[in-house]
Amino acid sequence: MPAPRFRSRSLRRVQRRMPGGKVKRVYLARKPGTIRCALCGSELQGIPRLSRVKAKNTAKSKKRPERPYGGFLCNKCAREKLKKEARLTELSIQ
């Protein structure tokens, strides 16, 4: 029977071979899900799947792309949104 702290399914169970040749069950934290685009729901590129603790200690430039709406919208949706904004500002100027 595993220790009470390992009985939760929030930890995944992995079989690992130890240096002595024995196979042992190891309990590891699950990886977080991928970040998705707010409009279309596709997976965002360039964003690592980090736990909250590791993400806190990572540089901001490593967590998301350095562009408008980076880390929030995919590149296709961001491009469309920027085009719409440009067209709106162009109409308001005239």
KELO-183125 format. One record per residue: residue number from 1; residue in three letters; x, y, z of N, C-alpha, C in turn. Coordinates in nm, 2 decimals, padded with zeros to 4 digits. Layout:
<rec><resi>NUM</resi><resn>ala</resn><n_px>X</n_px><n_py>Y</n_py><n_pz>Z</n_pz><ca_px>X</ca_px><ca_py>Y</ca_py><ca_pz>Z</ca_pz><c_px>X</c_px><c_py>Y</c_py><c_pz>Z</c_pz></rec>
...
END
This chain:
<rec><resi>1</resi><resn>met</resn><n_px>00.09</n_px><n_py>-00.12</n_py><n_pz>00.00</n_pz><ca_px>00.00</ca_px><ca_py>00.00</ca_py><ca_pz>00.00</ca_pz><c_px>00.09</c_px><c_py>00.12</c_py><c_pz>00.00</c_pz></rec>
<rec><resi>2</resi><resn>pro</resn><n_px>00.06</n_px><n_py>00.22</n_py><n_pz>-00.10</n_pz><ca_px>00.15</ca_px><ca_py>00.34</ca_py><ca_pz>-00.10</ca_pz><c_px>00.12</c_px><c_py>00.43</c_py><c_pz>00.02</c_pz></rec>
<rec><resi>3</resi><resn>ala</resn><n_px>00.21</n_px><n_py>00.51</n_py><n_pz>00.06</n_pz><ca_px>00.20</ca_px><ca_py>00.61</ca_py><ca_pz>00.17</ca_pz><c_px>00.08</c_px><c_py>00.70</c_py><c_pz>00.13</c_pz></rec>
<rec><resi>4</resi><resn>pro</resn><n_px>00.01</n_px><n_py>00.75</n_py><n_pz>00.23</n_pz><ca_px>-00.11</ca_px><ca_py>00.83</ca_py><ca_pz>00.21</ca_pz><c_px>-00.08</c_px><c_py>00.95</c_py><c_pz>00.12</c_pz></rec>
<rec><resi>5</resi><resn>arg</resn><n_px>00.03</n_px><n_py>01.01</n_py><n_pz>00.12</n_pz><ca_px>00.06</ca_px><ca_py>01.13</ca_py><ca_pz>00.03</ca_pz><c_px>00.07</c_px><c_py>01.09</c_py><c_pz>-00.11</c_pz></rec>
<rec><resi>6</resi><resn>phe</resn><n_px>00.09</n_px><n_py>00.96</n_py><n_pz>-00.15</n_pz><ca_px>00.09</ca_px><ca_py>00.91</ca_py><ca_pz>-00.28</ca_pz><c_px>-00.04</c_px><c_py>00.85</c_py><c_pz>-00.34</c_pz></rec>
<rec><resi>7</resi><resn>arg</resn><n_px>-00.14</n_px><n_py>00.85</n_py><n_pz>-00.26</n_pz><ca_px>-00.26</ca_px><ca_py>00.78</ca_py><ca_pz>-00.30</ca_pz><c_px>-00.35</c_px><c_py>00.87</c_py><c_pz>-00.39</c_pz></rec>
<rec><resi>8</resi><resn>ser</resn><n_px>-00.32</n_px><n_py>01.00</n_py><n_pz>-00.40</n_pz><ca_px>-00.39</ca_px><ca_py>01.09</ca_py><ca_pz>-00.48</ca_pz><c_px>-00.36</c_px><c_py>01.07</c_py><c_pz>-00.63</c_pz></rec>
<rec><resi>9</resi><resn>arg</resn><n_px>-00.46</n_px><n_py>01.08</n_py><n_pz>-00.71</n_pz><ca_px>-00.43</ca_px><ca_py>01.07</ca_py><ca_pz>-00.86</ca_pz><c_px>-00.37</c_px><c_py>01.19</c_py><c_pz>-00.92</c_pz></rec>
<rec><resi>10</resi><resn>ser</resn><n_px>-00.35</n_px><n_py>01.30</n_py><n_pz>-00.84</n_pz><ca_px>-00.28</ca_px><ca_py>01.42</ca_py><ca_pz>-00.89</ca_pz><c_px>-00.14</c_px><c_py>01.39</c_py><c_pz>-00.92</c_pz></rec>
<rec><resi>11</resi><resn>leu</resn><n_px>-00.08</n_px><n_py>01.28</n_py><n_pz>-00.87</n_pz><ca_px>00.05</ca_px><ca_py>01.23</ca_py><ca_pz>-00.90</ca_pz><c_px>00.04</c_px><c_py>01.11</c_py><c_pz>-01.00</c_pz></rec>
<rec><resi>12</resi><resn>arg</resn><n_px>00.12</n_px><n_py>01.11</n_py><n_pz>-01.10</n_pz><ca_px>00.11</ca_px><ca_py>01.00</ca_py><ca_pz>-01.19</ca_pz><c_px>00.21</c_px><c_py>00.89</c_py><c_pz>-01.15</c_pz></rec>
<rec><resi>13</resi><resn>arg</resn><n_px>00.18</n_px><n_py>00.77</n_py><n_pz>-01.17</n_pz><ca_px>00.26</ca_px><ca_py>00.66</ca_py><ca_pz>-01.14</ca_pz><c_px>00.35</c_px><c_py>00.61</c_py><c_pz>-01.25</c_pz></rec>
<rec><resi>14</resi><resn>val</resn><n_px>00.48</n_px><n_py>00.60</n_py><n_pz>-01.23</n_pz><ca_px>00.57</ca_px><ca_py>00.57</ca_py><ca_pz>-01.34</ca_pz><c_px>00.66</c_px><c_py>00.45</c_py><c_pz>-01.29</c_pz></rec>
<rec><resi>15</resi><resn>gln</resn><n_px>00.69</n_px><n_py>00.36</n_py><n_pz>-01.37</n_pz><ca_px>00.78</ca_px><ca_py>00.25</ca_py><ca_pz>-01.34</ca_pz><c_px>00.92</c_px><c_py>00.29</c_py><c_pz>-01.38</c_pz></rec>
<rec><resi>16</resi><resn>arg</resn><n_px>01.02</n_px><n_py>00.29</n_py><n_pz>-01.29</n_pz><ca_px>01.15</ca_px><ca_py>00.33</ca_py><ca_pz>-01.32</ca_pz><c_px>01.25</c_px><c_py>00.22</c_py><c_pz>-01.28</c_pz></rec>
<rec><resi>17</resi><resn>arg</resn><n_px>01.35</n_px><n_py>00.20</n_py><n_pz>-01.37</n_pz><ca_px>01.45</ca_px><ca_py>00.10</ca_py><ca_pz>-01.33</ca_pz><c_px>01.56</c_px><c_py>00.16</c_py><c_pz>-01.25</c_pz></rec>
<rec><resi>18</resi><resn>met</resn><n_px>01.59</n_px><n_py>00.11</n_py><n_pz>-01.13</n_pz><ca_px>01.68</ca_px><ca_py>00.16</ca_py><ca_pz>-01.04</ca_pz><c_px>01.82</c_px><c_py>00.11</c_py><c_pz>-01.08</c_pz></rec>
<rec><resi>19</resi><resn>pro</resn><n_px>01.93</n_px><n_py>00.17</n_py><n_pz>-01.03</n_pz><ca_px>02.06</ca_px><ca_py>00.13</ca_py><ca_pz>-01.06</ca_pz><c_px>02.09</c_px><c_py>-00.01</c_py><c_pz>-01.02</c_pz></rec>
<rec><resi>20</resi><resn>gly</resn><n_px>02.03</n_px><n_py>-00.07</n_py><n_pz>-00.92</n_pz><ca_px>02.05</ca_px><ca_py>-00.20</ca_py><ca_pz>-00.88</ca_pz><c_px>01.98</c_px><c_py>-00.30</c_py><c_pz>-00.97</c_pz></rec>
<rec><resi>21</resi><resn>gly</resn><n_px>01.90</n_px><n_py>-00.26</n_py><n_pz>-01.07</n_pz><ca_px>01.83</ca_px><ca_py>-00.35</ca_py><ca_pz>-01.16</ca_pz><c_px>01.69</c_px><c_py>-00.37</c_py><c_pz>-01.12</c_pz></rec>
<rec><resi>22</resi><resn>lys</resn><n_px>01.65</n_px><n_py>-00.33</n_py><n_pz>-01.00</n_pz><ca_px>01.51</ca_px><ca_py>-00.34</ca_py><ca_pz>-00.96</ca_pz><c_px>01.42</c_px><c_py>-00.24</c_py><c_pz>-01.03</c_pz></rec>
<rec><resi>23</resi><resn>val</resn><n_px>01.30</n_px><n_py>-00.27</n_py><n_pz>-01.05</n_pz><ca_px>01.20</ca_px><ca_py>-00.18</ca_py><ca_pz>-01.11</ca_pz><c_px>01.11</c_px><c_py>-00.13</c_py><c_pz>-00.99</c_pz></rec>
<rec><resi>24</resi><resn>lys</resn><n_px>01.10</n_px><n_py>00.00</n_py><n_pz>-00.98</n_pz><ca_px>01.04</ca_px><ca_py>00.06</ca_py><ca_pz>-00.87</ca_pz><c_px>00.93</c_px><c_py>00.16</c_py><c_pz>-00.92</c_pz></rec>
<rec><resi>25</resi><resn>arg</resn><n_px>00.82</n_px><n_py>00.17</n_py><n_pz>-00.85</n_pz><ca_px>00.71</ca_px><ca_py>00.27</ca_py><ca_pz>-00.88</ca_pz><c_px>00.75</c_px><c_py>00.40</c_py><c_pz>-00.82</c_pz></rec>
<rec><resi>26</resi><resn>val</resn><n_px>00.75</n_px><n_py>00.50</n_py><n_pz>-00.91</n_pz><ca_px>00.79</ca_px><ca_py>00.64</ca_py><ca_pz>-00.87</ca_pz><c_px>00.66</c_px><c_py>00.73</c_py><c_pz>-00.89</c_pz></rec>
<rec><resi>27</resi><resn>tyr</resn><n_px>00.64</n_px><n_py>00.82</n_py><n_pz>-00.81</n_pz><ca_px>00.53</ca_px><ca_py>00.91</ca_py><ca_pz>-00.82</ca_pz><c_px>00.58</c_px><c_py>01.05</c_py><c_pz>-00.86</c_pz></rec>
<rec><resi>28</resi><resn>leu</resn><n_px>00.53</n_px><n_py>01.10</n_py><n_pz>-00.98</n_pz><ca_px>00.57</ca_px><ca_py>01.22</ca_py><ca_pz>-01.03</ca_pz><c_px>00.45</c_px><c_py>01.32</c_py><c_pz>-01.05</c_pz></rec>
<rec><resi>29</resi><resn>ala</resn><n_px>00.48</n_px><n_py>01.45</n_py><n_pz>-01.05</n_pz><ca_px>00.37</ca_px><ca_py>01.54</ca_py><ca_pz>-01.07</ca_pz><c_px>00.34</c_px><c_py>01.54</c_py><c_pz>-01.22</c_pz></rec>
<rec><resi>30</resi><resn>arg</resn><n_px>00.21</n_px><n_py>01.57</n_py><n_pz>-01.25</n_pz><ca_px>00.16</ca_px><ca_py>01.57</ca_py><ca_pz>-01.38</ca_pz><c_px>00.20</c_px><c_py>01.70</c_py><c_pz>-01.45</c_pz></rec>
<rec><resi>31</resi><resn>lys</resn><n_px>00.23</n_px><n_py>01.69</n_py><n_pz>-01.58</n_pz><ca_px>00.26</ca_px><ca_py>01.81</ca_py><ca_pz>-01.65</ca_pz><c_px>00.13</c_px><c_py>01.89</c_py><c_pz>-01.68</c_pz></rec>
<rec><resi>32</resi><resn>pro</resn><n_px>00.14</n_px><n_py>02.03</n_py><n_pz>-01.67</n_pz><ca_px>00.02</ca_px><ca_py>02.10</ca_py><ca_pz>-01.70</ca_pz><c_px>-00.02</c_px><c_py>02.09</c_py><c_pz>-01.85</c_pz></rec>
<rec><resi>33</resi><resn>gly</resn><n_px>-00.15</n_px><n_py>02.12</n_py><n_pz>-01.88</n_pz><ca_px>-00.19</ca_px><ca_py>02.12</ca_py><ca_pz>-02.02</ca_pz><c_px>-00.13</c_px><c_py>02.23</c_py><c_pz>-02.10</c_pz></rec>
<rec><resi>34</resi><resn>thr</resn><n_px>-00.15</n_px><n_py>02.22</n_py><n_pz>-02.23</n_pz><ca_px>-00.09</ca_px><ca_py>02.32</ca_py><ca_pz>-02.32</ca_pz><c_px>-00.18</c_px><c_py>02.45</c_py><c_pz>-02.32</c_pz></rec>
<rec><resi>35</resi><resn>ile</resn><n_px>-00.12</n_px><n_py>02.56</n_py><n_pz>-02.34</n_pz><ca_px>-00.19</ca_px><ca_py>02.69</ca_py><ca_pz>-02.34</ca_pz><c_px>-00.25</c_px><c_py>02.70</c_py><c_pz>-02.48</c_pz></rec>
<rec><resi>36</resi><resn>arg</resn><n_px>-00.38</n_px><n_py>02.75</n_py><n_pz>-02.48</n_pz><ca_px>-00.46</ca_px><ca_py>02.75</ca_py><ca_pz>-02.61</ca_pz><c_px>-00.49</c_px><c_py>02.90</c_py><c_pz>-02.64</c_pz></rec>
<rec><resi>37</resi><resn>cys</resn><n_px>-00.52</n_px><n_py>02.92</n_py><n_pz>-02.77</n_pz><ca_px>-00.56</ca_px><ca_py>03.05</ca_py><ca_pz>-02.82</ca_pz><c_px>-00.69</c_px><c_py>03.08</c_py><c_pz>-02.77</c_pz></rec>
<rec><resi>38</resi><resn>ala</resn><n_px>-00.71</n_px><n_py>03.21</n_py><n_pz>-02.73</n_pz><ca_px>-00.84</ca_px><ca_py>03.26</ca_py><ca_pz>-02.67</ca_pz><c_px>-00.95</c_px><c_py>03.26</c_py><c_pz>-02.78</c_pz></rec>
<rec><resi>39</resi><resn>leu</resn><n_px>-00.92</n_px><n_py>03.27</n_py><n_pz>-02.91</n_pz><ca_px>-01.02</ca_px><ca_py>03.28</ca_py><ca_pz>-03.01</ca_pz><c_px>-01.05</c_px><c_py>03.15</c_py><c_pz>-03.07</c_pz></rec>
<rec><resi>40</resi><resn>cys</resn><n_px>-00.95</n_px><n_py>03.08</n_py><n_pz>-03.13</n_pz><ca_px>-00.98</ca_px><ca_py>02.96</ca_py><ca_pz>-03.21</ca_pz><c_px>-00.95</c_px><c_py>02.83</c_py><c_pz>-03.13</c_pz></rec>
<rec><resi>41</resi><resn>gly</resn><n_px>-00.88</n_px><n_py>02.84</n_py><n_pz>-03.02</n_pz><ca_px>-00.86</ca_px><ca_py>02.72</ca_py><ca_pz>-02.93</ca_pz><c_px>-00.74</c_px><c_py>02.63</c_py><c_pz>-02.98</c_pz></rec>
<rec><resi>42</resi><resn>ser</resn><n_px>-00.66</n_px><n_py>02.68</n_py><n_pz>-03.07</n_pz><ca_px>-00.55</ca_px><ca_py>02.60</ca_py><ca_pz>-03.12</ca_pz><c_px>-00.43</c_px><c_py>02.61</c_py><c_pz>-03.01</c_pz></rec>
<rec><resi>43</resi><resn>glu</resn><n_px>-00.34</n_px><n_py>02.52</n_py><n_pz>-03.01</n_pz><ca_px>-00.23</ca_px><ca_py>02.52</ca_py><ca_pz>-02.92</ca_pz><c_px>-00.14</c_px><c_py>02.63</c_py><c_pz>-02.96</c_pz></rec>
<rec><resi>44</resi><resn>leu</resn><n_px>-00.09</n_px><n_py>02.71</n_py><n_pz>-02.86</n_pz><ca_px>00.00</ca_px><ca_py>02.82</ca_py><ca_pz>-02.88</ca_pz><c_px>00.15</c_px><c_py>02.77</c_py><c_pz>-02.89</c_pz></rec>
<rec><resi>45</resi><resn>gln</resn><n_px>00.22</n_px><n_py>02.82</n_py><n_pz>-02.99</n_pz><ca_px>00.36</ca_px><ca_py>02.78</ca_py><ca_pz>-03.01</ca_pz><c_px>00.45</c_px><c_py>02.87</c_py><c_pz>-02.93</c_pz></rec>
<rec><resi>46</resi><resn>gly</resn><n_px>00.56</n_px><n_py>02.82</n_py><n_pz>-02.88</n_pz><ca_px>00.66</ca_px><ca_py>02.90</ca_py><ca_pz>-02.82</ca_pz><c_px>00.64</c_px><c_py>02.92</c_py><c_pz>-02.67</c_pz></rec>
<rec><resi>47</resi><resn>ile</resn><n_px>00.54</n_px><n_py>02.85</n_py><n_pz>-02.61</n_pz><ca_px>00.51</ca_px><ca_py>02.86</ca_py><ca_pz>-02.47</ca_pz><c_px>00.54</c_px><c_py>02.73</c_py><c_pz>-02.40</c_pz></rec>
<rec><resi>48</resi><resn>pro</resn><n_px>00.63</n_px><n_py>02.72</n_py><n_pz>-02.31</n_pz><ca_px>00.67</ca_px><ca_py>02.60</ca_py><ca_pz>-02.24</ca_pz><c_px>00.56</c_px><c_py>02.55</c_py><c_pz>-02.14</c_pz></rec>
<rec><resi>49</resi><resn>arg</resn><n_px>00.55</n_px><n_py>02.42</n_py><n_pz>-02.13</n_pz><ca_px>00.45</ca_px><ca_py>02.36</ca_py><ca_pz>-02.03</ca_pz><c_px>00.52</c_px><c_py>02.35</c_py><c_pz>-01.90</c_pz></rec>
<rec><resi>50</resi><resn>leu</resn><n_px>00.51</n_px><n_py>02.46</n_py><n_pz>-01.82</n_pz><ca_px>00.58</ca_px><ca_py>02.46</ca_py><ca_pz>-01.69</ca_pz><c_px>00.48</c_px><c_py>02.46</c_py><c_pz>-01.57</c_pz></rec>
<rec><resi>51</resi><resn>ser</resn><n_px>00.52</n_px><n_py>02.40</n_py><n_pz>-01.46</n_pz><ca_px>00.44</ca_px><ca_py>02.41</ca_py><ca_pz>-01.34</ca_pz><c_px>00.44</c_px><c_py>02.56</c_py><c_pz>-01.29</c_pz></rec>
<rec><resi>52</resi><resn>arg</resn><n_px>00.35</n_px><n_py>02.59</n_py><n_pz>-01.21</n_pz><ca_px>00.34</ca_px><ca_py>02.73</ca_py><ca_pz>-01.16</ca_pz><c_px>00.47</c_px><c_py>02.77</c_py><c_pz>-01.09</c_pz></rec>
<rec><resi>53</resi><resn>val</resn><n_px>00.53</n_px><n_py>02.68</n_py><n_pz>-01.01</n_pz><ca_px>00.65</ca_px><ca_py>02.71</ca_py><ca_pz>-00.94</ca_pz><c_px>00.77</c_px><c_py>02.74</c_py><c_pz>-01.03</c_pz></rec>
<rec><resi>54</resi><resn>lys</resn><n_px>00.78</n_px><n_py>02.65</n_py><n_pz>-01.14</n_pz><ca_px>00.89</ca_px><ca_py>02.67</ca_py><ca_pz>-01.23</ca_pz><c_px>00.87</c_px><c_py>02.80</c_py><c_pz>-01.32</c_pz></rec>
<rec><resi>55</resi><resn>ala</resn><n_px>00.74</n_px><n_py>02.82</n_py><n_pz>-01.35</n_pz><ca_px>00.71</ca_px><ca_py>02.94</ca_py><ca_pz>-01.44</ca_pz><c_px>00.74</c_px><c_py>03.07</c_py><c_pz>-01.36</c_pz></rec>
<rec><resi>56</resi><resn>lys</resn><n_px>00.72</n_px><n_py>03.07</n_py><n_pz>-01.23</n_pz><ca_px>00.75</ca_px><ca_py>03.19</ca_py><ca_pz>-01.15</ca_pz><c_px>00.89</c_px><c_py>03.23</c_py><c_pz>-01.16</c_pz></rec>
<rec><resi>57</resi><resn>asn</resn><n_px>00.98</n_px><n_py>03.13</n_py><n_pz>-01.16</n_pz><ca_px>01.13</ca_px><ca_py>03.15</ca_py><ca_pz>-01.16</ca_pz><c_px>01.19</c_px><c_py>03.16</c_py><c_pz>-01.30</c_pz></rec>
<rec><resi>58</resi><resn>thr</resn><n_px>01.10</n_px><n_py>03.16</n_py><n_pz>-01.40</n_pz><ca_px>01.15</ca_px><ca_py>03.17</ca_py><ca_pz>-01.54</ca_pz><c_px>01.14</c_px><c_py>03.32</c_py><c_pz>-01.59</c_pz></rec>
<rec><resi>59</resi><resn>ala</resn><n_px>01.23</n_px><n_py>03.36</n_py><n_pz>-01.67</n_pz><ca_px>01.22</ca_px><ca_py>03.50</ca_py><ca_pz>-01.73</ca_pz><c_px>01.10</c_px><c_py>03.52</c_py><c_pz>-01.81</c_pz></rec>
<rec><resi>60</resi><resn>lys</resn><n_px>01.04</n_px><n_py>03.64</n_py><n_pz>-01.81</n_pz><ca_px>00.92</ca_px><ca_py>03.67</ca_py><ca_pz>-01.88</ca_pz><c_px>00.93</c_px><c_py>03.64</c_py><c_pz>-02.03</c_pz></rec>
<rec><resi>61</resi><resn>ser</resn><n_px>01.05</n_px><n_py>03.67</n_py><n_pz>-02.08</n_pz><ca_px>01.07</ca_px><ca_py>03.66</ca_py><ca_pz>-02.23</ca_pz><c_px>01.07</c_px><c_py>03.51</c_py><c_pz>-02.27</c_pz></rec>
<rec><resi>62</resi><resn>lys</resn><n_px>01.10</n_px><n_py>03.42</n_py><n_pz>-02.17</n_pz><ca_px>01.10</ca_px><ca_py>03.28</ca_py><ca_pz>-02.20</ca_pz><c_px>00.96</c_px><c_py>03.21</c_py><c_pz>-02.19</c_pz></rec>
<rec><resi>63</resi><resn>lys</resn><n_px>00.87</n_px><n_py>03.28</n_py><n_pz>-02.13</n_pz><ca_px>00.74</ca_px><ca_py>03.23</ca_py><ca_pz>-02.11</ca_pz><c_px>00.64</c_px><c_py>03.25</c_py><c_pz>-02.22</c_pz></rec>
<rec><resi>64</resi><resn>arg</resn><n_px>00.67</n_px><n_py>03.35</n_py><n_pz>-02.31</n_pz><ca_px>00.57</ca_px><ca_py>03.38</ca_py><ca_pz>-02.41</ca_pz><c_px>00.64</c_px><c_py>03.45</c_py><c_pz>-02.53</c_pz></rec>
<rec><resi>65</resi><resn>pro</resn><n_px>00.59</n_px><n_py>03.45</n_py><n_pz>-02.65</n_pz><ca_px>00.65</ca_px><ca_py>03.52</ca_py><ca_pz>-02.76</ca_pz><c_px>00.64</c_px><c_py>03.67</c_py><c_pz>-02.74</c_pz></rec>
<rec><resi>66</resi><resn>glu</resn><n_px>00.75</n_px><n_py>03.74</n_py><n_pz>-02.79</n_pz><ca_px>00.76</ca_px><ca_py>03.89</ca_py><ca_pz>-02.77</ca_pz><c_px>00.69</c_px><c_py>03.96</c_py><c_pz>-02.89</c_pz></rec>
<rec><resi>67</resi><resn>arg</resn><n_px>00.56</n_px><n_py>03.95</n_py><n_pz>-02.90</n_pz><ca_px>00.48</ca_px><ca_py>04.02</ca_py><ca_pz>-03.00</ca_pz><c_px>00.35</c_px><c_py>04.06</c_py><c_pz>-02.94</c_pz></rec>
<rec><resi>68</resi><resn>pro</resn><n_px>00.27</n_px><n_py>04.15</n_py><n_pz>-03.00</n_pz><ca_px>00.14</ca_px><ca_py>04.19</ca_py><ca_pz>-02.95</ca_pz><c_px>00.05</c_px><c_py>04.06</c_py><c_pz>-02.94</c_pz></rec>
<rec><resi>69</resi><resn>tyr</resn><n_px>-00.01</n_px><n_py>04.05</n_py><n_pz>-02.83</n_pz><ca_px>-00.10</ca_px><ca_py>03.94</ca_py><ca_pz>-02.80</ca_pz><c_px>-00.02</c_px><c_py>03.81</c_py><c_pz>-02.79</c_pz></rec>
<rec><resi>70</resi><resn>gly</resn><n_px>00.11</n_px><n_py>03.81</n_py><n_pz>-02.77</n_pz><ca_px>00.19</ca_px><ca_py>03.69</ca_py><ca_pz>-02.75</ca_pz><c_px>00.15</c_px><c_py>03.62</c_py><c_pz>-02.62</c_pz></rec>
<rec><resi>71</resi><resn>gly</resn><n_px>00.12</n_px><n_py>03.49</n_py><n_pz>-02.63</n_pz><ca_px>00.08</ca_px><ca_py>03.41</ca_py><ca_pz>-02.51</ca_pz><c_px>-00.07</c_px><c_py>03.41</c_py><c_pz>-02.49</c_pz></rec>
<rec><resi>72</resi><resn>phe</resn><n_px>-00.14</n_px><n_py>03.49</n_py><n_pz>-02.58</n_pz><ca_px>-00.28</ca_px><ca_py>03.50</ca_py><ca_pz>-02.56</ca_pz><c_px>-00.36</c_px><c_py>03.45</c_py><c_pz>-02.69</c_pz></rec>
<rec><resi>73</resi><resn>leu</resn><n_px>-00.31</n_px><n_py>03.50</n_py><n_pz>-02.80</n_pz><ca_px>-00.36</ca_px><ca_py>03.46</ca_py><ca_pz>-02.93</ca_pz><c_px>-00.26</c_px><c_py>03.39</c_py><c_pz>-03.02</c_pz></rec>
<rec><resi>74</resi><resn>cys</resn><n_px>-00.30</n_px><n_py>03.30</n_py><n_pz>-03.10</n_pz><ca_px>-00.21</ca_px><ca_py>03.23</ca_py><ca_pz>-03.20</ca_pz><c_px>-00.17</c_px><c_py>03.34</c_py><c_pz>-03.30</c_pz></rec>
<rec><resi>75</resi><resn>asn</resn><n_px>-00.07</n_px><n_py>03.31</n_py><n_pz>-03.38</n_pz><ca_px>-00.02</ca_px><ca_py>03.41</ca_py><ca_pz>-03.48</ca_pz><c_px>-00.12</c_px><c_py>03.44</c_py><c_pz>-03.58</c_pz></rec>
<rec><resi>76</resi><resn>lys</resn><n_px>-00.21</n_px><n_py>03.35</n_py><n_pz>-03.63</n_pz><ca_px>-00.31</ca_px><ca_py>03.38</ca_py><ca_pz>-03.73</ca_pz><c_px>-00.42</c_px><c_py>03.47</c_py><c_pz>-03.67</c_pz></rec>
<rec><resi>77</resi><resn>cys</resn><n_px>-00.46</n_px><n_py>03.44</n_py><n_pz>-03.55</n_pz><ca_px>-00.57</ca_px><ca_py>03.53</ca_py><ca_pz>-03.49</ca_pz><c_px>-00.51</c_px><c_py>03.67</c_py><c_pz>-03.45</c_pz></rec>
<rec><resi>78</resi><resn>ala</resn><n_px>-00.39</n_px><n_py>03.67</n_py><n_pz>-03.41</n_pz><ca_px>-00.32</ca_px><ca_py>03.80</ca_py><ca_pz>-03.37</ca_pz><c_px>-00.31</c_px><c_py>03.88</c_py><c_pz>-03.50</c_pz></rec>
<rec><resi>79</resi><resn>arg</resn><n_px>-00.27</n_px><n_py>03.82</n_py><n_pz>-03.61</n_pz><ca_px>-00.26</ca_px><ca_py>03.90</ca_py><ca_pz>-03.74</ca_pz><c_px>-00.39</c_px><c_py>03.95</c_py><c_pz>-03.78</c_pz></rec>
<rec><resi>80</resi><resn>glu</resn><n_px>-00.50</n_px><n_py>03.87</n_py><n_pz>-03.77</n_pz><ca_px>-00.63</ca_px><ca_py>03.92</ca_py><ca_pz>-03.81</ca_pz><c_px>-00.68</c_px><c_py>04.04</c_py><c_pz>-03.72</c_pz></rec>
<rec><resi>81</resi><resn>lys</resn><n_px>-00.65</n_px><n_py>04.02</n_py><n_pz>-03.59</n_pz><ca_px>-00.69</ca_px><ca_py>04.13</ca_py><ca_pz>-03.50</ca_pz><c_px>-00.62</c_px><c_py>04.26</c_py><c_pz>-03.52</c_pz></rec>
<rec><resi>82</resi><resn>leu</resn><n_px>-00.49</n_px><n_py>04.25</n_py><n_pz>-03.55</n_pz><ca_px>-00.41</ca_px><ca_py>04.37</ca_py><ca_pz>-03.58</ca_pz><c_px>-00.46</c_px><c_py>04.43</c_py><c_pz>-03.71</c_pz></rec>
<rec><resi>83</resi><resn>lys</resn><n_px>-00.50</n_px><n_py>04.35</n_py><n_pz>-03.81</n_pz><ca_px>-00.55</ca_px><ca_py>04.41</ca_py><ca_pz>-03.93</ca_pz><c_px>-00.68</c_px><c_py>04.48</c_py><c_pz>-03.91</c_pz></rec>
<rec><resi>84</resi><resn>lys</resn><n_px>-00.77</n_px><n_py>04.42</n_py><n_pz>-03.83</n_pz><ca_px>-00.90</ca_px><ca_py>04.49</ca_py><ca_pz>-03.79</ca_pz><c_px>-00.87</c_px><c_py>04.62</c_py><c_pz>-03.72</c_pz></rec>
<rec><resi>85</resi><resn>glu</resn><n_px>-00.78</n_px><n_py>04.62</n_py><n_pz>-03.63</n_pz><ca_px>-00.75</ca_px><ca_py>04.74</ca_py><ca_pz>-03.55</ca_pz><c_px>-00.69</c_px><c_py>04.85</c_py><c_pz>-03.64</c_pz></rec>
<rec><resi>86</resi><resn>ala</resn><n_px>-00.61</n_px><n_py>04.81</n_py><n_pz>-03.73</n_pz><ca_px>-00.55</ca_px><ca_py>04.91</ca_py><ca_pz>-03.83</ca_pz><c_px>-00.66</c_px><c_py>04.97</c_py><c_pz>-03.92</c_pz></rec>
<rec><resi>87</resi><resn>arg</resn><n_px>-00.75</n_px><n_py>04.88</n_py><n_pz>-03.96</n_pz><ca_px>-00.86</ca_px><ca_py>04.93</ca_py><ca_pz>-04.05</ca_pz><c_px>-00.95</c_px><c_py>05.03</c_py><c_pz>-03.97</c_pz></rec>
<rec><resi>88</resi><resn>leu</resn><n_px>-00.98</n_px><n_py>05.00</n_py><n_pz>-03.85</n_pz><ca_px>-01.06</ca_px><ca_py>05.08</ca_py><ca_pz>-03.77</ca_pz><c_px>-01.00</c_px><c_py>05.22</c_py><c_pz>-03.74</c_pz></rec>
<rec><resi>89</resi><resn>thr</resn><n_px>-00.87</n_px><n_py>05.22</n_py><n_pz>-03.71</n_pz><ca_px>-00.80</ca_px><ca_py>05.35</ca_py><ca_pz>-03.69</ca_pz><c_px>-00.79</c_px><c_py>05.43</c_py><c_pz>-03.82</c_pz></rec>
<rec><resi>90</resi><resn>glu</resn><n_px>-00.77</n_px><n_py>05.36</n_py><n_pz>-03.93</n_pz><ca_px>-00.76</ca_px><ca_py>05.43</ca_py><ca_pz>-04.06</ca_pz><c_px>-00.90</c_px><c_py>05.49</c_py><c_pz>-04.09</c_pz></rec>
<rec><resi>91</resi><resn>leu</resn><n_px>-01.01</n_px><n_py>05.43</n_py><n_pz>-04.06</n_pz><ca_px>-01.14</ca_px><ca_py>05.49</ca_py><ca_pz>-04.09</ca_pz><c_px>-01.17</c_px><c_py>05.61</c_py><c_pz>-03.99</c_pz></rec>
<rec><resi>92</resi><resn>ser</resn><n_px>-01.12</n_px><n_py>05.60</n_py><n_pz>-03.87</n_pz><ca_px>-01.15</ca_px><ca_py>05.71</ca_py><ca_pz>-03.78</ca_pz><c_px>-01.06</c_px><c_py>05.83</c_py><c_pz>-03.81</c_pz></rec>
<rec><resi>93</resi><resn>ile</resn><n_px>-00.95</n_px><n_py>05.81</n_py><n_pz>-03.87</n_pz><ca_px>-00.86</ca_px><ca_py>05.92</ca_py><ca_pz>-03.91</ca_pz><c_px>-00.92</c_px><c_py>06.00</c_py><c_pz>-04.02</c_pz></rec>
<rec><resi>94</resi><resn>gln</resn><n_px>-00.98</n_px><n_py>05.94</n_py><n_pz>-04.12</n_pz><ca_px>-01.04</ca_px><ca_py>06.01</ca_py><ca_pz>-04.23</ca_pz><c_px>-01.16</c_px><c_py>06.08</c_py><c_pz>-04.20</c_pz></rec>
END
